Amino acid sequence: MKITKIETMVVNMPMIIEGAVVPKQGGRPRTSMDTLLVRVETDAGVTGWGESFGHRIFPATRAALDTLVGPMCVGRDPTAIAALADELQRNLAGVGRNGPAMYALSAIDIALWDIAGKLAGQPLYRLLGGAPRARLPAYASLLRYGEPAAVAHHVEKVLKRGYRHIKLHEITLPPIQAARQAAGADIPIMVDCNCPWTVAEAIAMARKLQPLDLKWLEEPVWPPEDHAGLARVQEEGGIPTAAGENAMLPEFKGLLAAGAVSYAQPSVTKVGGVTQMRKVAALAEAAGVAVVPHSAYFGPGLIASIHCIAAMSGESLVERYDADFAVNPLHDAILPDKDGCLAVPQGPGLGADPDPAVIERLRVR
């Protein structure tokens, strides 16, 4: 059995925007989401689907897939996942073990695990040794609004949808206070800062946030590689810290050794796919640190994250970006139920192939 073709495609999903305040991401208005899909075909007629991290960087990642990583895989055995992943990492060492090259590898790895599950006739989480699971609790990951009234509105909205955990992407006190007031005292709230502060600034902000009883403070420090500084924020700021969405396996070793986080957040579309995600999870478990994967996407990467979480021995949460679309290639597979939970697909492999008709409708490249 051999890989015969690797195809990349980008779909753009316009968001349904509620209210007058347009959410922001990366400092810019966010009105749609890009998804970089990867399809791996084999000479046995079995096809696997993957996803590379695509927000804003998809042209570079796609170029890495089309010109570098993809051609390395054609003609190879798709079932020899560990050997191929190791060889790809070694071959990519000269271009860096982070960024677009690793994001490209991540998509192919996800697709290979999809193929493995389809060949075995098992859902991926069962192939990874997970116990039968029908659904997983999710948390609503709100976009950044910056306005207290808008944040309160969206907090109330996701509570009505059944979510019982909420994450904000705010970096000022008033919107976070508004969220706590809207949610009440019993709803866990997390705050993802996206690395805005020095260590001293982060400690000062954490102390201001202490009365709001946050579950975690995520990526408060710039640069994110300052593991010792992040450990200081957790110790001196008094709030558990979370990080890792931009980290590879070596960085996770540093984070854990420094005691920098209470929650490790590997991203399956960045870290190296399912193969590397499992290694990070094992390291974190050995260190007594909870794993709550980053999954701010809407394609096979989200589905792969669900399977990886379902395969864990303990409970964890699925991150579900709070974005609505008129149509998406995975239909109901990425939609929460009335209790704010996401279904664990029970079909072989990922158990949820993207809809070709919707891909063609939304495809931009």
N, C-alpha and C positions, 0 to 999 in steps of 0.2 A: 504494500500500500504506500502510495506516494502523494505528496502535495503537488498539485498541477497548476494552481493559480491562486494568487492573492489579489483581491480587488478592494480598493478603498472607495468610499463614497461619503459625501458630507450632506446631511440634511439640516435644514433650518426650520425650527418650529416656532412660529409666532406665538407669543404669550397672550393670554387673556388678562388685561390690566384692569384692576378694580380701583376706583377712586381717582383723585386728581394727582396724587403723588406717584411719580414713576420710580420704581426701584432702581438701585444702582449696583453695579458690580465692577470692581476695579476702577472706581471713580467715574464711571460712565453710565449713562442711562441704559438699562437692560430691558429690552422689549421682545427679545427672542432668544432661543437657545440653539447653539450649533452642536451637532453630534457627529463625530467621525466614526463611521462604521467600517468594519473590516470583515470581509467574507473569505474564508479559506476553503478551497475546493480540493477534492481528492479524486484519484482515479477509480475509487470504489463507489463514487456517487454520493458520498457522505460529505455534507457541508457544515462547517462550523462558523459561528459568528462571534466577533470580538468588538471591542470599543477602545479607542485611544483617547486619552485626555484631550478634549477639543476646544474648551473655552478659550477663545482669542488666539490660541497658538496652533490651531489645526493646520494651517498651511505648512508650517515647519515640520510638524509631526507626520503629515501626509507625505511630504517630500522624503522624509526618512524611511517611511514604509515603502514607497514606490521605487526609490532608487538604491536603497541600502539594505534594509532589514528583510523586506519581502523577497528580493531575489536570492538571499542567502538560504531561504526556506524551501524554495521550489525544488522538487525532486527528493526532498527528505521524507523520512518516515514520520507521519503526524502522531503516531502512538508513542514514540520515544520522546516524551515531553521533557523529562529531566535532562537527558543528554543534549537535546537541541537547545533548551534554554541556557544550559551551561556554556555550550559552544558559542551561542550568540553573544552572551555577555563577554566572553573572552575576546571575540572578534570586534566587539564594540568598545573595548577598553580604551582604544586610541582616540575615540571621539567623545569620551566621557560617559560615566555610569549614572547619568541623570539627564533630565530634559528629554527632548523629542525622540532620541534614539531609544531610551528606556520606555517611553510612552508607546512607541511603536512595538517594541518587544512585548509589552503588556497586552496589547490587543491580540497579537498572534497567540500568546499563551492562553488567553481566555478562550479563543476560538478552538485551540487544540483540546482543551478540557471539554468544550462543548462536543467535539467529535468523539472524544473518549467516552463520554456519557451515552452518546447516541449508539456507539458500537456495543457498549455494555448493556444497553436497554435500561439504564438507571438514571434518575435525576442526579445532578452533580453533587448535591449535598450528601446523598447516600453513597456515591462513589468515594467521597472523601471521609466516609465513616460516620456520618451524622445519623442521629436517631430520627425516626419519622416525625416530621414537623409540618403542620398545615399552614401556619402563618407566624409572622414575627411582629412584635411591636415596633412602630416607627416613631421618629420624632420629626416634627415640622421644622425645617430649616428655612427661616424667613430670609428674604433678601434684605438689603439695607435700604431703609426709608428715610432715616434721619429726623423725621418729624414725630413727636410723641403721639399725636392723635392718629397718624397713619399706622404706627406700630401697634397701638392699642386696638385699632380696628382689625388688623390682621391676626393679632393674638386671639381676639374673640372669634374670628372666622374659623381658625384652625381648631379651637376648642369645640366649636359646634360640629366640626367634622370628625370628632372623636379622638384627636390627638391628646395625649397626656404628658408629653414632653415637648418643649419648645426651645429652639435655638435662635438667637438673634445675631445679626451681623452689624451691630452698632458699636460706636466708639466714643459716644458721649453719654453722660449720666441721665439726662431727662428722658430719652426714649426707653432706656432700660428700666428706669423707675416706672414709666407708664406701662410697660409690659408687665411688671410685677403687680401693679395695681389692677390691671385688667385680668390677669390670670388668677389672682388670689394667692394665698400663702402655700397651698398644697401642691401646686404644679411645678415640677422641676424646670428651671430655666438655665440655659447655657448661653454663653456669649462668646462668639468667634470674632476676634479683633483683626485678623489678617496682618499681624506683625507691624503695628504702627509706632511702638514706643521704645524708648531706651529702657534698660532694666529699672532705673530709678523711677521713671515715669510710670512704668507698669506696676511697680510696687505701690506707688501713691494711688493709682487708679483702683487697684485691687482693694486697698483699704477703704476707699470711698464706696466700693460695691459690696463690702462685707455685709451690711444690713439687709441686702436684697437676697441673701441665702442662695447664691448661684451653685449649681451642680458642678460646673467647671468654667474656667476661663481659658479660652483657646487661642493659641499663637499670639500672645500679647507682646512679644519681644522682637525687635529688629537688631541684628539679623537672626533668622530662625536657627542658625547653626550655633548660637550662643547657648549651649546646653547648661553651662554653669550659671549663666544669668537667669535662665528660665527656672532652674532649681531654686534660685534665690527668690524669685517672684512667688513661687509656691510656698516657700518657707516663711518669708517675711510678709507676703501679701495676705496670707490666710485663706486662700481659695485654691482648691485642687486645679491643676493645670492639665491641658490636653494639647497634643501636637502630633505631627507626623504626616500630614497629607502631602507634604512635599519631600518627604524623607525616603531614602533607599535603605536597604538592610544595614549597611555600615553605620548610617546616621542613627538608626534605631538602637544599635548597640551603644552608641555614645549617649543617647537620651536616657536609656535605661541605666547605664553605669553611673550617670550623674544624678540619678534620682530626680530627673527633671519633670516627669509627668506621672499623673495618676491614671490617665487614659491615653492609650496609644491609638493613633488614627491612620493606619496605612490606607492608601488609595489604590485599589486594584488596577485602575487604568494608568497608574504612574509607576508603582513600585516594582513591576515585573510580572503582573498578572496573578493568577491563582497560586502558581508555584511559589513566588516570593511572599505572597500574603500569608501563606501557611507557615513559612519560616519566621516571619515577624511575629505571628500569633504565638508560636511556640516559645520564642524568646521572651515575649511579654508575660506569658503565663508562668514561665520559670522565675521571672522577677516579681511576680505577684501584682502585675499591672493589668488593668482591664483593657480589652481591645474593643474599640467602637469605630469600625472603619469609616473613612470618609467616602461618601458616595453621592456627590453633588452632580449627578448626571442622570440621563433618562433612557439609556440604551442597554446593550448587553452588559455593560459595566455595572449598572445597578443590579441587574439580575444575578450576575456573578457574585456581587457583594452579598446579596440575600443568601445565596447558596453557601458562601464561606461562613457567614454568621450562623446559619442553620447547622453547619457541621461542627461548630464549637461545642465544647462540653458544657459551658455555662451559658447564661442568658446575656444577650446584648441587644442593642438598638440598631435599627436601620435608619440612616439619614435619608430623609426624603425632602428634596428642595421644594419649597412651597411655590410652585409655578404650575399654572393651568394652561392647557392647550386645547384648541378645538379638535385637533387630531394628532396622534403620535404613532410611530411605527409599531409600538408594542401594545397599543390599545389598553385593555384593563390590567395587564400584567404589572404596570407601574402605578396603578391607582390604589390608594388606601381604601379599606372598608370602613364601615360606620364606626368602628372602634379604633380607628387610626392604626390599623395593622396592614401589613403587606403580605400577600399570599406567597408561599414558597412553591414555585412551579413543580409539578409532580411528573412532567413528561421527561423523556430521556435528554441527557445533557443539560443545557440551560433551561430547556422546557418551554422556551418562548422565542421563536424566530421572528425577526422583524417582518412586517407586512410589505411585500414587494410593491404593491400598488401605492401604499402610502409613501414609501421611499421615493418612487418616481414623482409623486405629487410634490414632495417637499425637497427633493434633491436640488442642490445648487451647484454641485461640481462632481 
